[in-house]
Amino acid sequence: MAVDMRSDITDPQNLLGAQIPRVTDAISSVKEQTGVTVRLLYLTNFTGTNDPDKWAGDTLQSTNPPANTVLLAVASNDGRLVVAVSHNSDGWLKDKDHVAQLSQAALDPIQKGDNPDWPGSACAMMDKIKTLHEQEVSKTPKIILASSIVFGIIVLAVIVVLVMRRRKAVRSAGGKKGSETNNAIATATNEADGVKGKAKRPKHRRKH
């Protein structure tokens, strides 16, 4: 099932109608605030494929998308939709749980009420992208703080080890010097005693 996706919005059925300006503004807002590129694809159904998720992913990749690109592919006849994220996206955007949240956000406006709210579906998904991005951004200072604390602890531990080794080396050197000093004192004392002994030894005179 080949699809022509030359623009951010592919809507041959005109499901967005007069709400297109609202949706395009939302796409621009998401790009500005989060860096995420959003593409919307509306089809009658997912014919020719038994795996809409894989098809949507392959279709997105075939467009050589920029980093952090999200595709919302909708089959209007059966109300099915798929959210695909480009392979070159950041971890927080590719997270499976986050992708599931984006899908649910887009699905709710379609299932509620008598008529599917297609523009509301797209905007709800984009609002969810902003929310997830804000959550990711809020984590960053905490991660940096935790990393700084761990690094500080490591540095402190290294300093303590170095100081202890230094003190041990100084003590060993001091003990060695003290031993050498004591040996020198003992040697000097012994030599002095020897000299005194020689000085006290009487001289024998010969008798005539």
PASEBA-1860 file (N, C-alpha, C; in nm, 3 decimals):
! residues 208
1> MAVDMRSD> 0.085/-0.120/0.000/0.000/0.000/0.000/0.089/0.124/0.000 ~ 0.107/0.182/-0.116/0.192/0.301/-0.130/0.113/0.426/-0.095 ~ 0.181/0.519/-0.028/0.118/0.644/0.014/0.209/0.760/-0.019 ~ 0.152/0.866/-0.071/0.229/0.986/-0.102/0.224/1.079/0.019 ~ 0.340/1.097/0.084/0.347/1.182/0.204/0.444/1.296/0.180 ~ 0.405/1.389/0.098/0.493/1.501/0.065/0.480/1.617/0.163 ~ 0.376/1.617/0.242/0.356/1.725/0.338/0.333/1.667/0.476 ~ 0.328/1.753/0.577/0.307/1.706/0.714/0.168/1.645/0.732
9> ITDPQNLL> 0.072/1.689/0.653/-0.065/1.637/0.664/-0.108/1.577/0.531 ~ -0.145/1.451/0.535/-0.200/1.383/0.417/-0.344/1.347/0.450 ~ -0.439/1.422/0.391/-0.580/1.407/0.428/-0.669/1.416/0.303 ~ -0.665/1.313/0.220/-0.744/1.316/0.096/-0.896/1.318/0.120 ~ -0.939/1.274/0.238/-1.083/1.274/0.269/-1.129/1.405/0.333 ~ -1.036/1.492/0.357/-1.065/1.621/0.422/-1.134/1.601/0.557 ~ -1.082/1.509/0.633/-1.138/1.482/0.765/-1.116/1.598/0.862 ~ -1.009/1.671/0.841/-0.980/1.783/0.930/-1.064/1.905/0.897
17> GAQIPRVT> -1.107/1.915/0.773/-1.198/2.023/0.732/-1.146/2.161/0.765 ~ -1.233/2.240/0.826/-1.200/2.379/0.858/-1.103/2.390/0.975 ~ -1.074/2.277/1.039/-0.984/2.277/1.155/-0.837/2.262/1.117 ~ -0.810/2.260/0.989/-0.670/2.244/0.947/-0.579/2.352/1.005 ~ -0.617/2.481/1.004/-0.529/2.583/1.064/-0.498/2.552/1.211 ~ -0.597/2.506/1.284/-0.576/2.470/1.425/-0.473/2.358/1.437 ~ -0.485/2.259/1.351/-0.395/2.144/1.356/-0.254/2.184/1.312 ~ -0.242/2.262/1.207/-0.109/2.305/1.160/-0.039/2.393/1.265
25> DAISSVKE> -0.119/2.476/1.334/-0.061/2.558/1.443/-0.008/2.468/1.555 ~ -0.084/2.361/1.582/-0.041/2.267/1.686/0.088/2.198/1.646 ~ 0.099/2.162/1.519/0.222/2.097/1.469/0.342/2.190/1.487 ~ 0.322/2.318/1.452/0.430/2.416/1.467/0.467/2.436/1.613 ~ 0.366/2.439/1.699/0.389/2.460/1.842/0.469/2.345/1.902 ~ 0.433/2.222/1.864/0.505/2.105/1.915/0.651/2.108/1.870 ~ 0.672/2.143/1.745/0.809/2.151/1.692/0.890/2.255/1.767 ~ 0.830/2.368/1.794/0.901/2.477/1.861/0.933/2.443/2.006
33> QTGVTVRL> 0.838/2.381/2.075/0.855/2.356/2.218/0.932/2.227/2.249 ~ 0.921/2.129/2.164/0.981/1.998/2.195/1.084/1.950/2.094 ~ 1.086/2.010/1.975/1.175/1.963/1.870/1.122/1.843/1.795 ~ 0.999/1.802/1.826/0.938/1.685/1.763/0.862/1.726/1.636 ~ 0.887/1.653/1.528/0.814/1.674/1.403/0.695/1.579/1.398 ~ 0.577/1.633/1.373/0.455/1.551/1.368/0.404/1.544/1.225 ~ 0.371/1.421/1.183/0.313/1.400/1.051/0.181/1.325/1.068 ~ 0.082/1.366/0.993/-0.052/1.308/1.004/-0.090/1.244/0.871
41> LYLTNFTG> -0.139/1.121/0.880/-0.178/1.047/0.760/-0.317/0.987/0.782 ~ -0.413/1.029/0.696/-0.550/0.981/0.708/-0.585/0.895/0.585 ~ -0.626/0.771/0.614/-0.661/0.675/0.509/-0.802/0.623/0.533 ~ -0.857/0.560/0.430/-0.989/0.497/0.447/-0.976/0.376/0.536 ~ -0.878/0.292/0.508/-0.849/0.175/0.590/-0.705/0.130/0.564 ~ -0.660/0.038/0.644/-0.525/-0.017/0.628/-0.531/-0.142/0.540 ~ -0.567/-0.123/0.417/-0.575/-0.237/0.325/-0.436/-0.276/0.277 ~ -0.422/-0.405/0.246/-0.295/-0.453/0.192/-0.190/-0.481/0.297
49> TNDPDKWA> -0.229/-0.477/0.423/-0.133/-0.509/0.529/-0.203/-0.578/0.644 ~ -0.136/-0.677/0.699/-0.187/-0.747/0.817/-0.127/-0.695/0.946 ~ -0.033/-0.603/0.931/0.035/-0.546/1.047/0.044/-0.395/1.031 ~ -0.060/-0.320/1.069/-0.061/-0.174/1.053/0.055/-0.106/1.125 ~ 0.095/-0.159/1.240/0.205/-0.098/1.315/0.335/-0.102/1.235 ~ 0.366/-0.219/1.180/0.488/-0.233/1.100/0.478/-0.148/0.973 ~ 0.360/-0.149/0.912/0.342/-0.072/0.790/0.364/0.077/0.815 ~ 0.308/0.127/0.922/0.323/0.269/0.955/0.468/0.303/0.982
57> GDTLQSTN> 0.537/0.213/1.054/0.679/0.236/1.082/0.763/0.237/0.956 ~ 0.737/0.141/0.868/0.812/0.134/0.742/0.781/0.254/0.654 ~ 0.654/0.296/0.652/0.614/0.412/0.572/0.685/0.537/0.620 ~ 0.693/0.554/0.752/0.761/0.670/0.809/0.909/0.669/0.773 ~ 0.973/0.555/0.788/1.116/0.546/0.760/1.147/0.570/0.612 ~ 1.053/0.536/0.525/1.076/0.554/0.382/1.084/0.702/0.343 ~ 1.039/0.790/0.431/1.044/0.934/0.402/1.174/0.999/0.449 ~ 1.265/0.917/0.504/1.390/0.970/0.561/1.360/1.084/0.659
65> PPANTVLL> 1.286/1.053/0.763/1.241/1.157/0.855/1.354/1.217/0.937 ~ 1.341/1.342/0.978/1.439/1.401/1.069/1.428/1.335/1.206 ~ 1.526/1.356/1.288/1.523/1.297/1.423/1.399/1.343/1.498 ~ 1.346/1.254/1.580/1.229/1.284/1.663/1.106/1.319/1.578 ~ 1.067/1.224/1.494/0.947/1.240/1.412/0.841/1.140/1.455 ~ 0.718/1.188/1.468/0.606/1.103/1.507/0.502/1.104/1.395 ~ 0.457/0.985/1.357/0.353/0.972/1.255/0.225/0.918/1.319 ~ 0.116/0.990/1.296/-0.016/0.941/1.336/-0.088/0.897/1.209
73> AVASNDGR> -0.104/0.765/1.194/-0.173/0.709/1.077/-0.311/0.662/1.121 ~ -0.415/0.712/1.053/-0.553/0.683/1.093/-0.629/0.619/0.978 ~ -0.702/0.510/1.008/-0.793/0.447/0.912/-0.934/0.488/0.952 ~ -0.992/0.582/0.878/-1.117/0.645/0.920/-1.237/0.550/0.920 ~ -1.239/0.449/0.830/-1.356/0.362/0.820/-1.377/0.275/0.943 ~ -1.269/0.229/1.002/-1.284/0.142/1.120/-1.235/0.209/1.248 ~ -1.193/0.336/1.238/-1.151/0.408/1.358/-1.021/0.359/1.417 ~ -0.943/0.287/1.339/-0.813/0.238/1.388/-0.706/0.342/1.364
81> LVVAVSHN> -0.608/0.344/1.451/-0.496/0.436/1.433/-0.367/0.373/1.484 ~ -0.259/0.424/1.432/-0.126/0.376/1.472/-0.036/0.497/1.492 ~ 0.044/0.493/1.597/0.146/0.596/1.620/0.281/0.531/1.599 ~ 0.357/0.587/1.506/0.492/0.536/1.477/0.594/0.645/1.507 ~ 0.708/0.605/1.559/0.816/0.699/1.594/0.939/0.662/1.514 ~ 1.006/0.761/1.456/1.124/0.735/1.374/1.235/0.670/1.456 ~ 1.315/0.589/1.388/1.423/0.516/1.456/1.529/0.609/1.514 ~ 1.544/0.726/1.457/1.648/0.819/1.502/1.598/0.916/1.609
89> SDGWLKDK> 1.498/0.873/1.683/1.440/0.958/1.788/1.509/0.935/1.922 ~ 1.490/1.030/2.013/1.546/1.018/2.148/1.473/0.907/2.224 ~ 1.540/0.859/2.326/1.486/0.747/2.403/1.350/0.773/2.464 ~ 1.330/0.894/2.518/1.202/0.923/2.583/1.086/0.917/2.485 ~ 1.111/0.950/2.358/1.005/0.949/2.257/0.979/0.809/2.204 ~ 1.084/0.727/2.197/1.069/0.590/2.147/1.020/0.492/2.254 ~ 1.021/0.536/2.378/0.978/0.449/2.488/0.840/0.388/2.457 ~ 0.829/0.256/2.468/0.705/0.187/2.432/0.585/0.235/2.512
97> DHVAQLSQ> 0.608/0.261/2.639/0.499/0.310/2.724/0.453/0.448/2.678 ~ 0.549/0.532/2.638/0.514/0.666/2.590/0.439/0.660/2.457 ~ 0.481/0.570/2.369/0.411/0.552/2.241/0.268/0.506/2.266 ~ 0.250/0.418/2.362/0.115/0.371/2.397/0.030/0.486/2.450 ~ 0.091/0.575/2.527/0.018/0.691/2.579/-0.022/0.786/2.466 ~ 0.065/0.802/2.368/0.032/0.887/2.253/-0.084/0.827/2.174 ~ -0.082/0.696/2.156/-0.189/0.628/2.084/-0.322/0.643/2.155 ~ -0.321/0.627/2.288/-0.444/0.640/2.365/-0.497/0.782/2.362
105> AALDPIQK> -0.406/0.879/2.370/-0.448/1.020/2.365/-0.516/1.052/2.233 ~ -0.464/0.996/2.123/-0.523/1.019/1.991/-0.653/0.943/1.973 ~ -0.665/0.831/2.041/-0.783/0.745/2.025/-0.906/0.797/2.100 ~ -0.884/0.856/2.215/-0.998/0.900/2.299/-1.096/0.992/2.226 ~ -1.053/1.098/2.157/-1.148/1.188/2.090/-1.224/1.121/1.974 ~ -1.169/1.010/1.924/-1.236/0.938/1.816/-1.348/0.850/1.872 ~ -1.325/0.793/1.987/-1.422/0.699/2.046/-1.532/0.768/2.123 ~ -1.504/0.888/2.173/-1.604/0.959/2.253/-1.703/1.032/2.163
113> GDNPDWPG> -1.828/1.036/2.206/-1.929/1.111/2.130/-1.982/1.032/2.012 ~ -2.077/1.094/1.942/-2.140/1.028/1.828/-2.054/1.034/1.703 ~ -1.978/1.141/1.687/-1.894/1.158/1.570/-1.747/1.169/1.611 ~ -1.661/1.099/1.537/-1.517/1.106/1.569/-1.464/1.249/1.554 ~ -1.386/1.290/1.651/-1.325/1.424/1.646/-1.183/1.408/1.593 ~ -1.169/1.412/1.460/-1.039/1.390/1.399/-0.939/1.501/1.433 ~ -0.977/1.626/1.423/-0.882/1.731/1.463/-0.845/1.722/1.611 ~ -0.946/1.692/1.693/-0.921/1.679/1.837/-0.827/1.563/1.867
121> SACAMMDK> -0.838/1.458/1.786/-0.750/1.342/1.802/-0.605/1.381/1.780 ~ -0.579/1.452/1.671/-0.442/1.494/1.639/-0.388/1.589/1.745 ~ -0.471/1.685/1.786/-0.425/1.784/1.885/-0.402/1.720/2.021 ~ -0.485/1.622/2.056/-0.468/1.554/2.185/-0.335/1.478/2.188 ~ -0.301/1.415/2.077/-0.173/1.345/2.071/-0.057/1.443/2.085 ~ -0.069/1.557/2.019/0.039/1.656/2.026/0.051/1.718/2.165 ~ -0.062/1.735/2.233/-0.058/1.783/2.372/0.014/1.682/2.461 ~ -0.008/1.555/2.430/0.058/1.449/2.508/0.209/1.450/2.484
129> IKTLHEQE> 0.250/1.480/2.362/0.393/1.490/2.333/0.456/1.599/2.419 ~ 0.387/1.711/2.429/0.438/1.822/2.512/0.450/1.780/2.658 ~ 0.349/1.709/2.705/0.349/1.665/2.844/0.466/1.571/2.872 ~ 0.486/1.474/2.784/0.596/1.379/2.801/0.731/1.449/2.793 ~ 0.741/1.547/2.706/0.866/1.623/2.693/0.894/1.703/2.819 ~ 0.791/1.765/2.875/0.808/1.841/2.999/0.854/1.750/3.113 ~ 0.798/1.630/3.118/0.838/1.534/3.220/0.984/1.495/3.203 ~ 1.027/1.477/3.079/1.166/1.440/3.052/1.260/1.553/3.091
137> VSKTPKII> 1.222/1.675/3.058/1.305/1.791/3.090/1.318/1.808/3.241 ~ 1.209/1.784/3.313/1.212/1.800/3.459/1.301/1.697/3.526 ~ 1.324/1.584/3.460/1.411/1.480/3.516/1.558/1.520/3.507 ~ 1.593/1.598/3.407/1.734/1.628/3.379/1.807/1.691/3.497 ~ 1.752/1.798/3.561/1.824/1.856/3.677/1.844/1.755/3.789 ~ 1.745/1.668/3.811/1.757/1.568/3.917/1.869/1.470/3.885 ~ 1.878/1.432/3.757/1.982/1.338/3.717/2.119/1.403/3.733 ~ 2.128/1.530/3.692/2.255/1.602/3.705/2.294/1.616/3.852
145> LASSIVFG> 2.196/1.648/3.938/2.223/1.663/4.081/2.270/1.531/4.140 ~ 2.200/1.423/4.105/2.239/1.292/4.158/2.379/1.254/4.111 ~ 2.407/1.282/3.984/2.540/1.251/3.930/2.648/1.333/4.000 ~ 2.616/1.460/4.028/2.712/1.547/4.095/2.741/1.498/4.237 ~ 2.636/1.453/4.306/2.653/1.402/4.442/2.742/1.277/4.441 ~ 2.711/1.186/4.350/2.791/1.062/4.340/2.936/1.095/4.308 ~ 2.956/1.188/4.214/3.092/1.227/4.176/3.164/1.289/4.295 ~ 3.092/1.374/4.370/3.153/1.437/4.487/3.194/1.336/4.592
153> IIVLAVIV> 3.110/1.234/4.611/3.142/1.129/4.708/3.267/1.052/4.665 ~ 3.274/1.023/4.535/3.391/0.950/4.483/3.518/1.032/4.502 ~ 3.510/1.161/4.469/3.627/1.248/4.484/3.669/1.256/4.630 ~ 3.571/1.270/4.720/3.602/1.277/4.863/3.667/1.149/4.911 ~ 3.616/1.035/4.862/3.674/0.907/4.902/3.818/0.895/4.855 ~ 3.844/0.941/4.733/3.980/0.936/4.680/4.073/1.024/4.763 ~ 4.026/1.143/4.800/4.106/1.235/4.881/4.139/1.173/5.017 ~ 4.038/1.111/5.078/4.059/1.047/5.209/4.165/0.937/5.198
161> VLVMRRRK> 4.154/0.856/5.093/4.251/0.747/5.075/4.391/0.803/5.056 ~ 4.404/0.908/4.976/4.535/0.969/4.952/4.593/1.028/5.080 ~ 4.507/1.094/5.159/4.553/1.153/5.284/4.601/1.044/5.381 ~ 4.525/0.936/5.388/4.562/0.826/5.478/4.695/0.763/5.435 ~ 4.710/0.746/5.304/4.835/0.690/5.254/4.952/0.784/5.283 ~ 4.926/0.915/5.268/5.030/1.014/5.294/5.072/1.010/5.441 ~ 4.975/1.003/5.529/5.005/0.999/5.672/5.082/0.873/5.707 ~ 5.043/0.763/5.647/5.110/0.636/5.673/5.255/0.641/5.628
169> AVRSAGGK> 5.274/0.704/5.509/5.410/0.716/5.456/5.495/0.805/5.546 ~ 5.434/0.915/5.595/5.507/1.006/5.684/5.544/0.936/5.813 ~ 5.450/0.859/5.868/5.478/0.787/5.992/5.589/0.686/5.973 ~ 5.583/0.615/5.860/5.687/0.515/5.832/5.822/0.582/5.818 ~ 5.825/0.695/5.747/5.950/0.768/5.729/6.001/0.821/5.863 ~ 5.909/0.870/5.947/5.946/0.922/6.079/6.002/0.812/6.168 ~ 5.940/0.695/6.162/5.987/0.583/6.242/6.125/0.539/6.200 ~ 6.146/0.540/6.067/6.277/0.499/6.015/6.384/0.598/6.056
177> KGSETNNA> 6.351/0.729/6.045/6.448/0.832/6.084/6.477/0.824/6.234 ~ 6.371/0.798/6.312/6.392/0.789/6.457/6.483/0.673/6.492 ~ 6.465/0.563/6.423/6.550/0.447/6.446/6.695/0.477/6.409 ~ 6.712/0.543/6.292/6.846/0.579/6.251/6.911/0.675/6.349 ~ 6.832/0.770/6.403/6.883/0.867/6.500/6.927/0.798/6.628 ~ 6.842/0.705/6.675/6.876/0.631/6.797/7.002/0.549/6.778 ~ 7.013/0.487/6.659/7.133/0.408/6.632/7.257/0.498/6.630 ~ 7.240/0.618/6.572/7.352/0.712/6.564/7.393/0.757/6.704
185> IATATNEA> 7.294/0.783/6.789/7.322/0.826/6.926/7.394/0.716/7.003 ~ 7.344/0.593/6.982/7.405/0.481/7.053/7.549/0.462/7.009 ~ 7.572/0.475/6.877/7.709/0.461/6.824/7.800/0.569/6.879 ~ 7.749/0.691/6.880/7.829/0.803/6.932/7.860/0.783/7.080 ~ 7.765/0.733/7.154/7.785/0.709/7.298/7.892/0.604/7.322 ~ 7.880/0.498/7.242/7.977/0.390/7.256/8.118/0.439/7.224 ~ 8.127/0.520/7.117/8.258/0.573/7.080/8.313/0.663/7.190 ~ 8.224/0.742/7.251/8.267/0.832/7.359/8.315/0.752/7.480
193> DGVKGKAK> 8.242/0.646/7.511/8.283/0.561/7.624/8.419/0.499/7.596 ~ 8.443/0.462/7.471/8.572/0.403/7.435/8.685/0.501/7.456 ~ 8.660/0.624/7.418/8.762/0.728/7.434/8.792/0.752/7.582 ~ 8.686/0.758/7.662/8.703/0.780/7.805/8.783/0.665/7.868 ~ 8.752/0.544/7.820/8.822/0.427/7.875/8.972/0.436/7.848 ~ 9.002/0.480/7.729/9.142/0.493/7.693/9.209/0.602/7.775 ~ 9.135/0.707/7.800/9.195/0.819/7.875/9.223/0.780/8.019 ~ 9.141/0.695/8.081/9.157/0.659/8.221/9.261/0.550/8.242
201> RPKHRRKH> 9.299/0.481/8.137/9.393/0.370/8.151/9.530/0.423/8.195 ~ 9.585/0.376/8.309/9.714/0.431/8.362/9.832/0.388/8.278 ~ 9.935/0.470/8.283/10.056/0.438/8.211/10.154/0.366/8.305 ~ 10.211/0.261/8.262/10.310/0.181/8.340/10.450/0.236/8.317 ~ 10.517/0.272/8.429/10.655/0.321/8.416/10.754/0.209/8.446 ~ 10.862/0.211/8.378/10.965/0.113/8.397/11.052/0.150/8.518 ~ 11.085/0.051/8.597/11.171/0.076/8.712/11.317/0.057/8.670 ~ 11.402/0.147/8.718/11.545/0.141/8.683/11.616/0.068/8.794
END
